[in-house]
Amino acid sequence: MPDARAAAMLIERISKIIHINIDIEPLHREAERIEARIRSLREQSKAATQPSTFQDMYI
């Protein structure tokens, strides 16, 4: 799984060492997008794994 947040942290550190300004905002946005997707998938899987009752089938 890609880790945009870790990549941003690494690039930020390297850019300070080599004294070059590198825009890491796109990586932060990508990290937020990935984390939101993971949260959504977790919620979907949680709902899918909860036991349903016979009555739930006809609601």
C-alpha positions in Angstrom: 0.0 0.0 0.0 1.4 3.4 -0.9 2.3 5.6 2.1 2.1 9.2 0.8 2.4 10.6 4.4 5.7 8.8 4.9 6.9 9.9 1.5 6.1 13.5 2.4 8.0 13.3 5.6 11.0 11.8 3.9 11.0 14.4 1.2 10.6 17.2 3.7 13.7 16.0 5.6 15.8 15.5 2.5 14.8 18.9 1.2 16.0 20.5 4.4 19.3 18.7 4.2 20.0 19.7 0.6 18.4 23.2 1.0 15.9 22.8 -1.8 12.3 23.7 -1.4 10.0 20.8 -2.5 6.2 21.2 -2.4 4.9 18.2 -0.5 1.3 19.4 -0.4 0.2 17.0 -3.2 1.5 14.1 -1.1 -0.4 15.3 2.0 -3.6 15.5 -0.1 -3.0 12.0 -1.5 -2.4 10.7 2.1 -5.8 12.2 3.1 -7.5 10.6 0.1 -6.0 7.2 0.8 -6.8 7.4 4.5 -10.4 8.4 3.8 -10.7 5.5 1.4 -9.4 3.1 4.0 -11.8 4.4 6.6 -14.7 3.9 4.1 -13.6 0.3 3.3 -13.3 -0.5 7.0 -16.8 0.7 7.6 -18.1 -1.2 4.7 -16.4 -4.4 5.8 -17.6 -3.9 9.4 -21.2 -3.7 8.1 -20.8 -6.7 5.8 -19.4 -8.9 8.6 -22.1 -8.1 11.2 -24.5 -11.0 11.5 -27.9 -10.3 10.0 -31.2 -11.8 11.1 -33.8 -13.5 9.0 -36.1 -10.5 9.7 -33.5 -8.1 8.2 -33.9 -9.8 4.8 -37.4 -8.4 4.5 -37.0 -4.9 5.6 
